[in-house]
Amino acid sequence: MFNQYPIGQFTVKENIQKEDIQGWIRDIGDAPKRLADAVEGLTKEQLATPYREGGWKLSQVVHHLADSHMNAYTRFKLGLTEQAPTIKAYDEVAWSTLPDNDLPIEVSLQLFSALHKRLHKLLNSLDEKDLKKMIHHPENGEVTIEQLIATYAWHGKHHVAHITTLRNQRGWWNGI
């Protein structure tokens, strides 16, 4: 059976160090290339394959990453410019069924890449005070900017691993 969490479930690290944050920011900066590499050469049929039974199609995973990280970008900006704002949660499953998910994945790959260029620049500019600023998530409570960085670094790697794990299981790397 396919593992729903191929890189493990996300856990909030205690005693976050500067090196941790730098690594996570690097992961965020690298995420668009890792995603593009993961889907390179996949056919329409392969992109229409769920990564696990009951899971999203690979194309939905790509669109979800763009949707999710668009929300992340807004959450970072709100957290940095407002006093502990309450952010809006969204129904990611409902979003995954909207008609824009029928667009070619290249649209979301471009959006994801552009978002990450801006996000990477923003995150590299933060100081210690910025990293301790908070947002209030309706389901997760108080979350610091540094915890958000960890979350979205993990999130990108998590979904790329869904794609690459399925490719490995099915032998879909031939010719790449």
N, C-alpha and C positions, 0 to 999 in steps of 0.2 A: 504494500500500500504506500502511496506517495505521502511524504511528510508535509504537512501543512506549514511547518516552520523549518525549512531546510537549513537555515543558519541559526536556529534556536529562537525562542520567544524573546521579545525585547524586555530587558530589565533596566531599571534606573540604577546607574552606578553611583555608589557612595564615594565621597572624597574625589570628585572630579579634578583632574590635574590639567595644567596648561597643555601638556603633550596629548592628552585625550582629546581635548577640544581641537587642537591643530590636526590631529588624525581624522576626526569626524568631518571637519571642514574640507580636508583633502578628499575624503570619501564623497562628500556632496559635490565637490568640483569635478570628480571623476565619474559621477553617476551617469551623465548623458552618454559618454563614450561606452561605458560598460553596458548600458541598455541597448545602444545602437549595435554594438558587437553581438549581444545576445540574440537579437532578432535578425541579424544580417543573413540574407539568403533564404529565409523561411518563405514557404509558399502560402497562398491564401488558405489552402486546406490545413496546413500546419498551424497558421495563425488562428484558425477557427477551432483548434483543439483545446479543450480545457486542460489546465496544468495538473489537475487532479479531479477525481470524481466529485461532482457537485461544485467544482471551482470555476473561476472565470476562464474564458477563452484567452489565449495568449494575447490577442489583439485587445481584449478588455483590460488586461494587466497593463499594457502600454498606456492606454487611455486613462486608466485609473491613476497611474503614476503622475501624469500631467495634471489631472484634477486635484489629486491630493497635495502635490507640491505647489500648486497654485494657491491652495488654501494655506499651506505652510508659509509661503512667502508673505501672505497677508497677515498671518498670525505673528510672524517675526516683526513686521513693520508696526503693527498695533502695539506689540509688547515693548518695542523700543521708543514709541512716541506717546504712549498713554500710560496712565498709572494703573497697573494691574488690570487691564481690560478683560471683561468676560468675552471670550471668543464664541463664535457660532459653530456648533457641531453640524455635521451634515450626514445624510444617509448615503454612504458610498455605494451601497448595493443598488439603490434607486438611481443614483447618478449613472451607474454602469449600464443601465437599460435604456438610457435616453438616446435619441437618434444620432447625436453627434458621435456616438461610439461606432457608427457604421462607416465613418470616414476612414480613409487609409491611415495606417499607423504613422506614416511620415508626418502628418499634421501634428500629432501629439509628440513625436520625437523632436520636431522643431520647437514646439512650445516648451517642452521639458528642457531642452538645451538652452533656450533663451532665458527661462526662469532661473536656471542654475548658474548662468553667467552672472546675472544680477545678484542672486542670493550669495554666491561665492564671494563676490566683491563686498557685499554688505557684511557678511560674517567675518571676513578678514579685517574689517575696520573696527571691530568691537573691542572695548576695553573691559577690565574686570568689573566695573560698575554696570556696564551694559549686560554682561553675562549673567548677573544676579537679578536683573529685572524679571518680572513675572507676568504671566497671563493666567487667567482663570479659565480652565476648561470645564464645561458643564458636567462631564463624566469623570475626568481625571483630577479635578481640583487644581491647586496651585502648581504651576509648572514654570521653572526658570528658563531663560533663553538658552543656557548651556544644556539643559535637559532636552529642550526642543531640538537643538543641534544634534544631540545623540539620537533622538527619536528618528529624525529624517535621514540621518546617515544610515541607520539600521534599516529603515523602511525601503530605501532605494535598493540596498543590497539584498534584502529579503525578497523583493519581487523579481529582481534580476535572477536570483537563484531559482525561483519558480520556473522561469523560462529555461535557464541553462540545465537544470536538473532534468526537465522533461526532454530537452534535446539530447542529453547524455543517455537517458533511458531508451529513447527511440532511435539513437544513432543518427541524428539529424545534423551532424557536423560535416558530413562528407562534402567535399568540394569547397570547403571554406578554409 
